[in-house]
Amino acid sequence: MLTRTVFDSFAIATCGAVRSQSFAACDSELSDAALREINAHLHECAACRARLGADALFLRVVRAAAVASETAPLSLRERVALALHMRTTENAPA
Ligand SMILES: [Zn+2]
């Protein structure tokens, strides 16, 4: 998804503008023009490079944790299995 950004109206990206779009940049949600502006800024600004690197790492860790926790707890799975069993046996022909 391309997103209109603050970069569409400014020729020179500031640290604040780059950092405000950090997660969108990490998720490839920006226009090519916006990414060019960010990359030009990152080429000159070590602080923003570090910030975007940290944001990218944060997103990877959060997504990995989300994937790892997608399995429901055993107690919930057991209750669902029991409820499904009860429903099945209640609706079974006598
Ligand atoms: Zn900067």
PDB file of the backbone (N, CA, C, O) and the ligand in Angstrom, with CONECT records:
HET     ZN  A 101       1
ATOM      1  N   MET A   1       0.850  -1.174   0.000  1.00  0.00           N
ATOM      2  CA  MET A   1       0.000   0.000   0.000  1.00  0.00           C
ATOM      3  C   MET A   1       0.895   1.236   0.000  1.00  0.00           C
ATOM      4  O   MET A   1       1.799   1.362   0.825  1.00  0.00           O
ATOM      5  N   LEU A   2       0.637   2.118  -0.909  1.00  0.00           N
ATOM      6  CA  LEU A   2       1.390   3.353  -0.935  1.00  0.00           C
ATOM      7  C   LEU A   2       0.669   4.386  -0.091  1.00  0.00           C
ATOM      8  O   LEU A   2      -0.553   4.518  -0.158  1.00  0.00           O
ATOM      9  N   THR A   3       1.416   5.096   0.681  1.00  0.00           N
ATOM     10  CA  THR A   3       0.846   6.072   1.590  1.00  0.00           C
ATOM     11  C   THR A   3       1.396   7.449   1.282  1.00  0.00           C
ATOM     12  O   THR A   3       2.605   7.628   1.139  1.00  0.00           O
ATOM     13  N   ARG A   4       0.518   8.405   1.180  1.00  0.00           N
ATOM     14  CA  ARG A   4       0.970   9.780   1.020  1.00  0.00           C
ATOM     15  C   ARG A   4       1.616  10.203   2.325  1.00  0.00           C
ATOM     16  O   ARG A   4       1.076   9.958   3.403  1.00  0.00           O
ATOM     17  N   THR A   5       2.761  10.829   2.226  1.00  0.00           N
ATOM     18  CA  THR A   5       3.523  11.153   3.419  1.00  0.00           C
ATOM     19  C   THR A   5       3.911  12.608   3.459  1.00  0.00           C
ATOM     20  O   THR A   5       3.629  13.378   2.541  1.00  0.00           O
ATOM     21  N   VAL A   6       4.561  12.964   4.538  1.00  0.00           N
ATOM     22  CA  VAL A   6       5.087  14.316   4.654  1.00  0.00           C
ATOM     23  C   VAL A   6       6.120  14.580   3.578  1.00  0.00           C
ATOM     24  O   VAL A   6       6.395  15.739   3.269  1.00  0.00           O
ATOM     25  N   PHE A   7       6.704  13.536   2.997  1.00  0.00           N
ATOM     26  CA  PHE A   7       7.743  13.717   1.997  1.00  0.00           C
ATOM     27  C   PHE A   7       7.186  14.200   0.668  1.00  0.00           C
ATOM     28  O   PHE A   7       7.929  14.727  -0.160  1.00  0.00           O
ATOM     29  N   ASP A   8       5.890  14.027   0.457  1.00  0.00           N
ATOM     30  CA  ASP A   8       5.313  14.437  -0.804  1.00  0.00           C
ATOM     31  C   ASP A   8       5.354  15.954  -0.980  1.00  0.00           C
ATOM     32  O   ASP A   8       5.245  16.454  -2.100  1.00  0.00           O
ATOM     33  N   SER A   9       5.509  16.678   0.110  1.00  0.00           N
ATOM     34  CA  SER A   9       5.478  18.129  -0.008  1.00  0.00           C
ATOM     35  C   SER A   9       6.791  18.794   0.398  1.00  0.00           C
ATOM     36  O   SER A   9       6.893  20.019   0.336  1.00  0.00           O
ATOM     37  N   PHE A  10       7.766  18.048   0.800  1.00  0.00           N
ATOM     38  CA  PHE A  10       9.043  18.623   1.199  1.00  0.00           C
ATOM     39  C   PHE A  10      10.173  18.025   0.375  1.00  0.00           C
ATOM     40  O   PHE A  10      10.187  16.825   0.101  1.00  0.00           O
ATOM     41  N   ALA A  11      11.101  18.854  -0.009  1.00  0.00           N
ATOM     42  CA  ALA A  11      12.211  18.376  -0.828  1.00  0.00           C
ATOM     43  C   ALA A  11      13.301  17.747   0.020  1.00  0.00           C
ATOM     44  O   ALA A  11      13.994  16.839  -0.438  1.00  0.00           O
ATOM     45  N   ILE A  12      13.461  18.214   1.245  1.00  0.00           N
ATOM     46  CA  ILE A  12      14.536  17.717   2.105  1.00  0.00           C
ATOM     47  C   ILE A  12      13.914  17.107   3.356  1.00  0.00           C
ATOM     48  O   ILE A  12      13.175  17.773   4.081  1.00  0.00           O
ATOM     49  N   ALA A  13      14.218  15.844   3.599  1.00  0.00           N
ATOM     50  CA  ALA A  13      13.662  15.162   4.764  1.00  0.00           C
ATOM     51  C   ALA A  13      14.416  15.589   6.015  1.00  0.00           C
ATOM     52  O   ALA A  13      15.644  15.671   6.020  1.00  0.00           O
ATOM     53  N   THR A  14      13.674  15.856   7.057  1.00  0.00           N
ATOM     54  CA  THR A  14      14.282  16.164   8.355  1.00  0.00           C
ATOM     55  C   THR A  14      14.329  14.890   9.193  1.00  0.00           C
ATOM     56  O   THR A  14      13.680  13.897   8.863  1.00  0.00           O
ATOM     57  N   CYS A  15      15.099  14.924  10.281  1.00  0.00           N
ATOM     58  CA  CYS A  15      15.152  13.776  11.176  1.00  0.00           C
ATOM     59  C   CYS A  15      13.744  13.444  11.690  1.00  0.00           C
ATOM     60  O   CYS A  15      13.365  12.275  11.746  1.00  0.00           O
ATOM     61  N   GLY A  16      12.985  14.453  12.058  1.00  0.00           N
ATOM     62  CA  GLY A  16      11.637  14.221  12.573  1.00  0.00           C
ATOM     63  C   GLY A  16      10.741  13.580  11.534  1.00  0.00           C
ATOM     64  O   GLY A  16       9.967  12.675  11.844  1.00  0.00           O
ATOM     65  N   ALA A  17      10.844  14.050  10.299  1.00  0.00           N
ATOM     66  CA  ALA A  17      10.014  13.486   9.236  1.00  0.00           C
ATOM     67  C   ALA A  17      10.400  12.039   8.967  1.00  0.00           C
ATOM     68  O   ALA A  17       9.534  11.184   8.782  1.00  0.00           O
ATOM     69  N   VAL A  18      11.686  11.768   8.945  1.00  0.00           N
ATOM     70  CA  VAL A  18      12.152  10.393   8.702  1.00  0.00           C
ATOM     71  C   VAL A  18      11.686   9.478   9.829  1.00  0.00           C
ATOM     72  O   VAL A  18      11.180   8.382   9.586  1.00  0.00           O
ATOM     73  N   ARG A  19      11.860   9.932  11.035  1.00  0.00           N
ATOM     74  CA  ARG A  19      11.494   9.080  12.177  1.00  0.00           C
ATOM     75  C   ARG A  19       9.991   8.881  12.284  1.00  0.00           C
ATOM     76  O   ARG A  19       9.536   7.836  12.749  1.00  0.00           O
ATOM     77  N   SER A  20       9.218   9.869  11.862  1.00  0.00           N
ATOM     78  CA  SER A  20       7.754   9.714  11.918  1.00  0.00           C
ATOM     79  C   SER A  20       7.270   8.670  10.912  1.00  0.00           C
ATOM     80  O   SER A  20       6.169   8.137  11.052  1.00  0.00           O
ATOM     81  N   GLN A  21       8.088   8.378   9.901  1.00  0.00           N
ATOM     82  CA  GLN A  21       7.703   7.402   8.888  1.00  0.00           C
ATOM     83  C   GLN A  21       8.503   6.106   9.008  1.00  0.00           C
ATOM     84  O   GLN A  21       8.485   5.273   8.102  1.00  0.00           O
ATOM     85  N   SER A  22       9.189   5.944  10.109  1.00  0.00           N
ATOM     86  CA  SER A  22      10.090   4.815  10.268  1.00  0.00           C
ATOM     87  C   SER A  22       9.390   3.465  10.099  1.00  0.00           C
ATOM     88  O   SER A  22       9.853   2.622   9.331  1.00  0.00           O
ATOM     89  N   PHE A  23       8.301   3.258  10.798  1.00  0.00           N
ATOM     90  CA  PHE A  23       7.623   1.954  10.714  1.00  0.00           C
ATOM     91  C   PHE A  23       7.007   1.744   9.335  1.00  0.00           C
ATOM     92  O   PHE A  23       7.012   0.631   8.810  1.00  0.00           O
ATOM     93  N   ALA A  24       6.481   2.805   8.756  1.00  0.00           N
ATOM     94  CA  ALA A  24       5.931   2.689   7.401  1.00  0.00           C
ATOM     95  C   ALA A  24       7.037   2.318   6.417  1.00  0.00           C
ATOM     96  O   ALA A  24       6.824   1.521   5.503  1.00  0.00           O
ATOM     97  N   ALA A  25       8.207   2.896   6.608  1.00  0.00           N
ATOM     98  CA  ALA A  25       9.335   2.558   5.740  1.00  0.00           C
ATOM     99  C   ALA A  25       9.737   1.097   5.930  1.00  0.00           C
ATOM    100  O   ALA A  25      10.000   0.387   4.959  1.00  0.00           O
ATOM    101  N   CYS A  26       9.783   0.658   7.176  1.00  0.00           N
ATOM    102  CA  CYS A  26      10.143  -0.740   7.462  1.00  0.00           C
ATOM    103  C   CYS A  26       9.140  -1.700   6.838  1.00  0.00           C
ATOM    104  O   CYS A  26       9.504  -2.808   6.444  1.00  0.00           O
ATOM    105  N   ASP A  27       7.890  -1.286   6.746  1.00  0.00           N
ATOM    106  CA  ASP A  27       6.839  -2.142   6.194  1.00  0.00           C
ATOM    107  C   ASP A  27       6.615  -1.915   4.698  1.00  0.00           C
ATOM    108  O   ASP A  27       5.640  -2.417   4.138  1.00  0.00           O
ATOM    109  N   SER A  28       7.492  -1.176   4.055  1.00  0.00           N
ATOM    110  CA  SER A  28       7.395  -0.900   2.613  1.00  0.00           C
ATOM    111  C   SER A  28       6.049  -0.298   2.246  1.00  0.00           C
ATOM    112  O   SER A  28       5.454  -0.660   1.232  1.00  0.00           O
ATOM    113  N   GLU A  29       5.582   0.605   3.060  1.00  0.00           N
ATOM    114  CA  GLU A  29       4.280   1.229   2.825  1.00  0.00           C
ATOM    115  C   GLU A  29       4.391   2.634   2.237  1.00  0.00           C
ATOM    116  O   GLU A  29       3.387   3.335   2.118  1.00  0.00           O
ATOM    117  N   LEU A  30       5.583   3.042   1.876  1.00  0.00           N
ATOM    118  CA  LEU A  30       5.777   4.404   1.378  1.00  0.00           C
ATOM    119  C   LEU A  30       5.957   4.411  -0.134  1.00  0.00           C
ATOM    120  O   LEU A  30       6.287   3.396  -0.748  1.00  0.00           O
ATOM    121  N   SER A  31       5.736   5.563  -0.704  1.00  0.00           N
ATOM    122  CA  SER A  31       5.941   5.727  -2.148  1.00  0.00           C
ATOM    123  C   SER A  31       7.439   5.650  -2.452  1.00  0.00           C
ATOM    124  O   SER A  31       8.279   5.789  -1.562  1.00  0.00           O
ATOM    125  N   ASP A  32       7.744   5.428  -3.710  1.00  0.00           N
ATOM    126  CA  ASP A  32       9.154   5.397  -4.122  1.00  0.00           C
ATOM    127  C   ASP A  32       9.830   6.729  -3.833  1.00  0.00           C
ATOM    128  O   ASP A  32      10.985   6.763  -3.411  1.00  0.00           O
ATOM    129  N   ALA A  33       9.120   7.814  -4.058  1.00  0.00           N
ATOM    130  CA  ALA A  33       9.696   9.146  -3.811  1.00  0.00           C
ATOM    131  C   ALA A  33      10.017   9.318  -2.326  1.00  0.00           C
ATOM    132  O   ALA A  33      11.069   9.851  -1.971  1.00  0.00           O
ATOM    133  N   ALA A  34       9.113   8.869  -1.471  1.00  0.00           N
ATOM    134  CA  ALA A  34       9.348   8.987  -0.033  1.00  0.00           C
ATOM    135  C   ALA A  34      10.533   8.126   0.387  1.00  0.00           C
ATOM    136  O   ALA A  34      11.359   8.552   1.194  1.00  0.00           O
ATOM    137  N   LEU A  35      10.614   6.931  -0.152  1.00  0.00           N
ATOM    138  CA  LEU A  35      11.749   6.062   0.188  1.00  0.00           C
ATOM    139  C   LEU A  35      13.071   6.651  -0.287  1.00  0.00           C
ATOM    140  O   LEU A  35      14.090   6.531   0.393  1.00  0.00           O
ATOM    141  N   ARG A  36      13.053   7.283  -1.447  1.00  0.00           N
ATOM    142  CA  ARG A  36      14.283   7.942  -1.933  1.00  0.00           C
ATOM    143  C   ARG A  36      14.700   9.047  -0.970  1.00  0.00           C
ATOM    144  O   ARG A  36      15.883   9.192  -0.662  1.00  0.00           O
ATOM    145  N   GLU A  37      13.738   9.821  -0.499  1.00  0.00           N
ATOM    146  CA  GLU A  37      14.046  10.899   0.446  1.00  0.00           C
ATOM    147  C   GLU A  37      14.619  10.331   1.743  1.00  0.00           C
ATOM    148  O   GLU A  37      15.593  10.850   2.288  1.00  0.00           O
ATOM    149  N   ILE A  38      13.999   9.263   2.220  1.00  0.00           N
ATOM    150  CA  ILE A  38      14.481   8.643   3.459  1.00  0.00           C
ATOM    151  C   ILE A  38      15.881   8.088   3.260  1.00  0.00           C
ATOM    152  O   ILE A  38      16.769   8.306   4.084  1.00  0.00           O
ATOM    153  N   ASN A  39      16.069   7.382   2.181  1.00  0.00           N
ATOM    154  CA  ASN A  39      17.396   6.797   1.945  1.00  0.00           C
ATOM    155  C   ASN A  39      18.467   7.871   1.796  1.00  0.00           C
ATOM    156  O   ASN A  39      19.591   7.691   2.265  1.00  0.00           O
ATOM    157  N   ALA A  40      18.136   8.980   1.151  1.00  0.00           N
ATOM    158  CA  ALA A  40      19.092  10.080   1.030  1.00  0.00           C
ATOM    159  C   ALA A  40      19.423  10.631   2.412  1.00  0.00           C
ATOM    160  O   ALA A  40      20.578  10.942   2.705  1.00  0.00           O
ATOM    161  N   HIS A  41      18.410  10.747   3.252  1.00  0.00           N
ATOM    162  CA  HIS A  41      18.640  11.241   4.606  1.00  0.00           C
ATOM    163  C   HIS A  41      19.479  10.241   5.407  1.00  0.00           C
ATOM    164  O   HIS A  41      20.413  10.626   6.112  1.00  0.00           O
ATOM    165  N   LEU A  42      19.142   8.970   5.293  1.00  0.00           N
ATOM    166  CA  LEU A  42      19.875   7.945   6.049  1.00  0.00           C
ATOM    167  C   LEU A  42      21.348   7.891   5.636  1.00  0.00           C
ATOM    168  O   LEU A  42      22.220   7.575   6.446  1.00  0.00           O
ATOM    169  N   HIS A  43      21.604   8.198   4.390  1.00  0.00           N
ATOM    170  CA  HIS A  43      22.983   8.202   3.909  1.00  0.00           C
ATOM    171  C   HIS A  43      23.815   9.230   4.675  1.00  0.00           C
ATOM    172  O   HIS A  43      25.015   9.042   4.879  1.00  0.00           O
ATOM    173  N   GLU A  44      23.172  10.307   5.092  1.00  0.00           N
ATOM    174  CA  GLU A  44      23.878  11.399   5.772  1.00  0.00           C
ATOM    175  C   GLU A  44      23.722  11.395   7.289  1.00  0.00           C
ATOM    176  O   GLU A  44      24.481  12.077   7.978  1.00  0.00           O
ATOM    177  N   CYS A  45      22.763  10.650   7.827  1.00  0.00           N
ATOM    178  CA  CYS A  45      22.409  10.795   9.243  1.00  0.00           C
ATOM    179  C   CYS A  45      22.520   9.452   9.982  1.00  0.00           C
ATOM    180  O   CYS A  45      21.655   8.586   9.852  1.00  0.00           O
ATOM    181  N   ALA A  46      23.582   9.304  10.743  1.00  0.00           N
ATOM    182  CA  ALA A  46      23.803   8.060  11.480  1.00  0.00           C
ATOM    183  C   ALA A  46      22.743   7.838  12.558  1.00  0.00           C
ATOM    184  O   ALA A  46      22.366   6.698  12.830  1.00  0.00           O
ATOM    185  N   ALA A  47      22.263   8.913  13.171  1.00  0.00           N
ATOM    186  CA  ALA A  47      21.260   8.768  14.227  1.00  0.00           C
ATOM    187  C   ALA A  47      19.970   8.169  13.673  1.00  0.00           C
ATOM    188  O   ALA A  47      19.371   7.299  14.305  1.00  0.00           O
ATOM    189  N   CYS A  48      19.544   8.617  12.518  1.00  0.00           N
ATOM    190  CA  CYS A  48      18.318   8.069  11.924  1.00  0.00           C
ATOM    191  C   CYS A  48      18.549   6.650  11.401  1.00  0.00           C
ATOM    192  O   CYS A  48      17.650   5.811  11.462  1.00  0.00           O
ATOM    193  N   ARG A  49      19.741   6.384  10.893  1.00  0.00           N
ATOM    194  CA  ARG A  49      20.042   4.992  10.494  1.00  0.00           C
ATOM    195  C   ARG A  49      19.898   4.071  11.692  1.00  0.00           C
ATOM    196  O   ARG A  49      19.304   2.998  11.590  1.00  0.00           O
ATOM    197  N   ALA A  50      20.439   4.489  12.823  1.00  0.00           N
ATOM    198  CA  ALA A  50      20.343   3.672  14.035  1.00  0.00           C
ATOM    199  C   ALA A  50      18.892   3.522  14.462  1.00  0.00           C
ATOM    200  O   ALA A  50      18.471   2.438  14.866  1.00  0.00           O
ATOM    201  N   ARG A  51      18.126   4.601  14.375  1.00  0.00           N
ATOM    202  CA  ARG A  51      16.716   4.568  14.782  1.00  0.00           C
ATOM    203  C   ARG A  51      15.921   3.620  13.899  1.00  0.00           C
ATOM    204  O   ARG A  51      15.162   2.792  14.403  1.00  0.00           O
ATOM    205  N   LEU A  52      16.090   3.733  12.583  1.00  0.00           N
ATOM    206  CA  LEU A  52      15.354   2.842  11.691  1.00  0.00           C
ATOM    207  C   LEU A  52      15.801   1.397  11.854  1.00  0.00           C
ATOM    208  O   LEU A  52      14.988   0.481  11.730  1.00  0.00           O
ATOM    209  N   GLY A  53      17.066   1.187  12.128  1.00  0.00           N
ATOM    210  CA  GLY A  53      17.546  -0.170  12.384  1.00  0.00           C
ATOM    211  C   GLY A  53      16.907  -0.740  13.633  1.00  0.00           C
ATOM    212  O   GLY A  53      16.513  -1.906  13.660  1.00  0.00           O
ATOM    213  N   ALA A  54      16.803   0.082  14.671  1.00  0.00           N
ATOM    214  CA  ALA A  54      16.169  -0.369  15.916  1.00  0.00           C
ATOM    215  C   ALA A  54      14.680  -0.627  15.696  1.00  0.00           C
ATOM    216  O   ALA A  54      14.136  -1.598  16.223  1.00  0.00           O
ATOM    217  N   ASP A  55      14.024   0.229  14.928  1.00  0.00           N
ATOM    218  CA  ASP A  55      12.594   0.030  14.647  1.00  0.00           C
ATOM    219  C   ASP A  55      12.370  -1.253  13.840  1.00  0.00           C
ATOM    220  O   ASP A  55      11.421  -1.997  14.092  1.00  0.00           O
ATOM    221  N   ALA A  56      13.238  -1.499  12.885  1.00  0.00           N
ATOM    222  CA  ALA A  56      13.105  -2.725  12.078  1.00  0.00           C
ATOM    223  C   ALA A  56      13.302  -3.956  12.956  1.00  0.00           C
ATOM    224  O   ALA A  56      12.578  -4.941  12.816  1.00  0.00           O
ATOM    225  N   LEU A  57      14.271  -3.903  13.850  1.00  0.00           N
ATOM    226  CA  LEU A  57      14.494  -5.021  14.779  1.00  0.00           C
ATOM    227  C   LEU A  57      13.286  -5.201  15.693  1.00  0.00           C
ATOM    228  O   LEU A  57      12.850  -6.327  15.935  1.00  0.00           O
ATOM    229  N   PHE A  58      12.747  -4.098  16.199  1.00  0.00           N
ATOM    230  CA  PHE A  58      11.566  -4.165  17.057  1.00  0.00           C
ATOM    231  C   PHE A  58      10.409  -4.862  16.328  1.00  0.00           C
ATOM    232  O   PHE A  58       9.749  -5.731  16.897  1.00  0.00           O
ATOM    233  N   LEU A  59      10.169  -4.481  15.081  1.00  0.00           N
ATOM    234  CA  LEU A  59       9.078  -5.101  14.322  1.00  0.00           C
ATOM    235  C   LEU A  59       9.318  -6.599  14.129  1.00  0.00           C
ATOM    236  O   LEU A  59       8.384  -7.394  14.233  1.00  0.00           O
ATOM    237  N   ARG A  60      10.549  -6.983  13.852  1.00  0.00           N
ATOM    238  CA  ARG A  60      10.844  -8.412  13.666  1.00  0.00           C
ATOM    239  C   ARG A  60      10.589  -9.181  14.956  1.00  0.00           C
ATOM    240  O   ARG A  60      10.017 -10.270  14.926  1.00  0.00           O
ATOM    241  N   VAL A  61      11.008  -8.624  16.084  1.00  0.00           N
ATOM    242  CA  VAL A  61      10.826  -9.301  17.373  1.00  0.00           C
ATOM    243  C   VAL A  61       9.345  -9.418  17.718  1.00  0.00           C
ATOM    244  O   VAL A  61       8.886 -10.472  18.160  1.00  0.00           O
ATOM    245  N   VAL A  62       8.599  -8.333  17.515  1.00  0.00           N
ATOM    246  CA  VAL A  62       7.160  -8.351  17.815  1.00  0.00           C
ATOM    247  C   VAL A  62       6.449  -9.368  16.931  1.00  0.00           C
ATOM    248  O   VAL A  62       5.600 -10.124  17.404  1.00  0.00           O
ATOM    249  N   ARG A  63       6.795  -9.383  15.657  1.00  0.00           N
ATOM    250  CA  ARG A  63       6.134 -10.333  14.741  1.00  0.00           C
ATOM    251  C   ARG A  63       6.510 -11.771  15.074  1.00  0.00           C
ATOM    252  O   ARG A  63       5.665 -12.664  15.002  1.00  0.00           O
ATOM    253  N   ALA A  64       7.747 -12.000  15.430  1.00  0.00           N
ATOM    254  CA  ALA A  64       8.168 -13.356  15.807  1.00  0.00           C
ATOM    255  C   ALA A  64       7.435 -13.800  17.069  1.00  0.00           C
ATOM    256  O   ALA A  64       7.017 -14.953  17.171  1.00  0.00           O
ATOM    257  N   ALA A  65       7.280 -12.893  18.024  1.00  0.00           N
ATOM    258  CA  ALA A  65       6.561 -13.231  19.258  1.00  0.00           C
ATOM    259  C   ALA A  65       5.102 -13.500  18.964  1.00  0.00           C
ATOM    260  O   ALA A  65       4.503 -14.396  19.559  1.00  0.00           O
ATOM    261  N   ALA A  66       4.522 -12.732  18.051  1.00  0.00           N
ATOM    262  CA  ALA A  66       3.111 -12.935  17.707  1.00  0.00           C
ATOM    263  C   ALA A  66       2.909 -14.296  17.049  1.00  0.00           C
ATOM    264  O   ALA A  66       1.936 -14.990  17.343  1.00  0.00           O
ATOM    265  N   VAL A  67       3.809 -14.673  16.177  1.00  0.00           N
ATOM    266  CA  VAL A  67       3.720 -15.983  15.514  1.00  0.00           C
ATOM    267  C   VAL A  67       3.874 -17.093  16.544  1.00  0.00           C
ATOM    268  O   VAL A  67       3.154 -18.091  16.503  1.00  0.00           O
ATOM    269  N   ALA A  68       4.819 -16.915  17.470  1.00  0.00           N
ATOM    270  CA  ALA A  68       5.085 -17.950  18.469  1.00  0.00           C
ATOM    271  C   ALA A  68       3.920 -18.143  19.417  1.00  0.00           C
ATOM    272  O   ALA A  68       3.746 -19.231  19.966  1.00  0.00           O
ATOM    273  N   SER A  69       3.114 -17.102  19.623  1.00  0.00           N
ATOM    274  CA  SER A  69       2.026 -17.212  20.594  1.00  0.00           C
ATOM    275  C   SER A  69       0.673 -17.441  19.936  1.00  0.00           C
ATOM    276  O   SER A  69      -0.356 -17.279  20.593  1.00  0.00           O
ATOM    277  N   GLU A  70       0.642 -17.813  18.659  1.00  0.00           N
ATOM    278  CA  GLU A  70      -0.633 -18.005  17.983  1.00  0.00           C
ATOM    279  C   GLU A  70      -1.370 -19.257  18.435  1.00  0.00           C
ATOM    280  O   GLU A  70      -2.564 -19.392  18.167  1.00  0.00           O
ATOM    281  N   THR A  71      -0.703 -20.160  19.103  1.00  0.00           N
ATOM    282  CA  THR A  71      -1.365 -21.359  19.587  1.00  0.00           C
ATOM    283  C   THR A  71      -2.091 -21.036  20.883  1.00  0.00           C
ATOM    284  O   THR A  71      -1.521 -20.434  21.794  1.00  0.00           O
ATOM    285  N   ALA A  72      -3.342 -21.438  20.956  1.00  0.00           N
ATOM    286  CA  ALA A  72      -4.124 -21.192  22.161  1.00  0.00           C
ATOM    287  C   ALA A  72      -3.570 -22.023  23.315  1.00  0.00           C
ATOM    288  O   ALA A  72      -3.008 -23.096  23.097  1.00  0.00           O
ATOM    289  N   PRO A  73      -3.729 -21.527  24.541  1.00  0.00           N
ATOM    290  CA  PRO A  73      -3.277 -22.299  25.703  1.00  0.00           C
ATOM    291  C   PRO A  73      -3.991 -23.650  25.752  1.00  0.00           C
ATOM    292  O   PRO A  73      -5.115 -23.794  25.271  1.00  0.00           O
ATOM    293  N   LEU A  74      -3.310 -24.639  26.347  1.00  0.00           N
ATOM    294  CA  LEU A  74      -3.857 -25.997  26.422  1.00  0.00           C
ATOM    295  C   LEU A  74      -5.219 -26.015  27.101  1.00  0.00           C
ATOM    296  O   LEU A  74      -6.124 -26.713  26.644  1.00  0.00           O
ATOM    297  N   SER A  75      -5.381 -25.256  28.190  1.00  0.00           N
ATOM    298  CA  SER A  75      -6.666 -25.273  28.901  1.00  0.00           C
ATOM    299  C   SER A  75      -7.799 -24.793  27.998  1.00  0.00           C
ATOM    300  O   SER A  75      -8.904 -25.333  28.060  1.00  0.00           O
ATOM    301  N   LEU A  76      -7.547 -23.807  27.178  1.00  0.00           N
ATOM    302  CA  LEU A  76      -8.576 -23.318  26.252  1.00  0.00           C
ATOM    303  C   LEU A  76      -8.883 -24.372  25.194  1.00  0.00           C
ATOM    304  O   LEU A  76     -10.044 -24.621  24.871  1.00  0.00           O
ATOM    305  N   ARG A  77      -7.836 -24.984  24.661  1.00  0.00           N
ATOM    306  CA  ARG A  77      -8.056 -26.020  23.634  1.00  0.00           C
ATOM    307  C   ARG A  77      -8.865 -27.177  24.207  1.00  0.00           C
ATOM    308  O   ARG A  77      -9.737 -27.725  23.533  1.00  0.00           O
ATOM    309  N   GLU A  78      -8.571 -27.552  25.464  1.00  0.00           N
ATOM    310  CA  GLU A  78      -9.319 -28.643  26.088  1.00  0.00           C
ATOM    311  C   GLU A  78     -10.786 -28.268  26.294  1.00  0.00           C
ATOM    312  O   GLU A  78     -11.666 -29.098  26.067  1.00  0.00           O
ATOM    313  N   ARG A  79     -11.062 -27.045  26.716  1.00  0.00           N
ATOM    314  CA  ARG A  79     -12.449 -26.603  26.917  1.00  0.00           C
ATOM    315  C   ARG A  79     -13.213 -26.564  25.601  1.00  0.00           C
ATOM    316  O   ARG A  79     -14.383 -26.944  25.547  1.00  0.00           O
ATOM    317  N   VAL A  80     -12.550 -26.103  24.535  1.00  0.00           N
ATOM    318  CA  VAL A  80     -13.198 -26.065  23.225  1.00  0.00           C
ATOM    319  C   VAL A  80     -13.479 -27.486  22.743  1.00  0.00           C
ATOM    320  O   VAL A  80     -14.561 -27.771  22.230  1.00  0.00           O
ATOM    321  N   ALA A  81     -12.510 -28.367  22.909  1.00  0.00           N
ATOM    322  CA  ALA A  81     -12.703 -29.752  22.494  1.00  0.00           C
ATOM    323  C   ALA A  81     -13.860 -30.392  23.263  1.00  0.00           C
ATOM    324  O   ALA A  81     -14.670 -31.112  22.680  1.00  0.00           O
ATOM    325  N   LEU A  82     -13.940 -30.130  24.568  1.00  0.00           N
ATOM    326  CA  LEU A  82     -15.028 -30.669  25.381  1.00  0.00           C
ATOM    327  C   LEU A  82     -16.375 -30.099  24.938  1.00  0.00           C
ATOM    328  O   LEU A  82     -17.356 -30.835  24.826  1.00  0.00           O
ATOM    329  N   ALA A  83     -16.424 -28.796  24.687  1.00  0.00           N
ATOM    330  CA  ALA A  83     -17.676 -28.170  24.246  1.00  0.00           C
ATOM    331  C   ALA A  83     -18.116 -28.743  22.908  1.00  0.00           C
ATOM    332  O   ALA A  83     -19.302 -29.000  22.702  1.00  0.00           O
ATOM    333  N   LEU A  84     -17.172 -28.944  21.998  1.00  0.00           N
ATOM    334  CA  LEU A  84     -17.518 -29.526  20.700  1.00  0.00           C
ATOM    335  C   LEU A  84     -17.999 -30.959  20.865  1.00  0.00           C
ATOM    336  O   LEU A  84     -18.939 -31.380  20.189  1.00  0.00           O
ATOM    337  N   HIS A  85     -17.363 -31.713  21.758  1.00  0.00           N
ATOM    338  CA  HIS A  85     -17.770 -33.091  22.009  1.00  0.00           C
ATOM    339  C   HIS A  85     -19.185 -33.110  22.591  1.00  0.00           C
ATOM    340  O   HIS A  85     -20.019 -33.916  22.177  1.00  0.00           O
ATOM    341  N   MET A  86     -19.453 -32.221  23.554  1.00  0.00           N
ATOM    342  CA  MET A  86     -20.774 -32.167  24.183  1.00  0.00           C
ATOM    343  C   MET A  86     -21.842 -31.801  23.149  1.00  0.00           C
ATOM    344  O   MET A  86     -22.931 -32.376  23.143  1.00  0.00           O
ATOM    345  N   ARG A  87     -21.527 -30.855  22.288  1.00  0.00           N
ATOM    346  CA  ARG A  87     -22.488 -30.454  21.263  1.00  0.00           C
ATOM    347  C   ARG A  87     -22.758 -31.609  20.307  1.00  0.00           C
ATOM    348  O   ARG A  87     -23.897 -31.844  19.904  1.00  0.00           O
ATOM    349  N   THR A  88     -21.706 -32.319  19.956  1.00  0.00           N
ATOM    350  CA  THR A  88     -21.843 -33.452  19.030  1.00  0.00           C
ATOM    351  C   THR A  88     -22.700 -34.533  19.645  1.00  0.00           C
ATOM    352  O   THR A  88     -23.583 -35.073  18.978  1.00  0.00           O
ATOM    353  N   THR A  89     -22.460 -34.864  20.907  1.00  0.00           N
ATOM    354  CA  THR A  89     -23.210 -35.951  21.542  1.00  0.00           C
ATOM    355  C   THR A  89     -24.653 -35.533  21.832  1.00  0.00           C
ATOM    356  O   THR A  89     -25.554 -36.372  21.816  1.00  0.00           O
ATOM    357  N   GLU A  90     -24.883 -34.225  22.101  1.00  0.00           N
ATOM    358  CA  GLU A  90     -26.245 -33.752  22.339  1.00  0.00           C
ATOM    359  C   GLU A  90     -27.084 -33.823  21.074  1.00  0.00           C
ATOM    360  O   GLU A  90     -28.286 -34.080  21.140  1.00  0.00           O
ATOM    361  N   ASN A  91     -26.461 -33.597  19.924  1.00  0.00           N
ATOM    362  CA  ASN A  91     -27.177 -33.586  18.661  1.00  0.00           C
ATOM    363  C   ASN A  91     -27.181 -34.932  17.948  1.00  0.00           C
ATOM    364  O   ASN A  91     -27.740 -35.066  16.859  1.00  0.00           O
ATOM    365  N   ALA A  92     -26.557 -35.925  18.566  1.00  0.00           N
ATOM    366  CA  ALA A  92     -26.489 -37.238  17.928  1.00  0.00           C
ATOM    367  C   ALA A  92     -27.861 -37.910  17.999  1.00  0.00           C
ATOM    368  O   ALA A  92     -28.562 -37.786  19.004  1.00  0.00           O
ATOM    369  N   PRO A  93     -28.246 -38.624  16.933  1.00  0.00           N
ATOM    370  CA  PRO A  93     -29.534 -39.347  16.958  1.00  0.00           C
ATOM    371  C   PRO A  93     -29.534 -40.431  18.029  1.00  0.00           C
ATOM    372  O   PRO A  93     -28.515 -41.086  18.250  1.00  0.00           O
ATOM    373  N   ALA A  94     -30.638 -40.620  18.677  1.00  0.00           N
ATOM    374  CA  ALA A  94     -30.731 -41.592  19.766  1.00  0.00           C
ATOM    375  C   ALA A  94     -30.937 -42.994  19.234  1.00  0.00           C
ATOM    376  O   ALA A  94     -31.038 -43.941  20.014  1.00  0.00           O
TER     377      ALA A  94
HETATM  378 ZN    ZN A 101      18.292  12.186  10.795  1.00  0.00          ZN2+
END
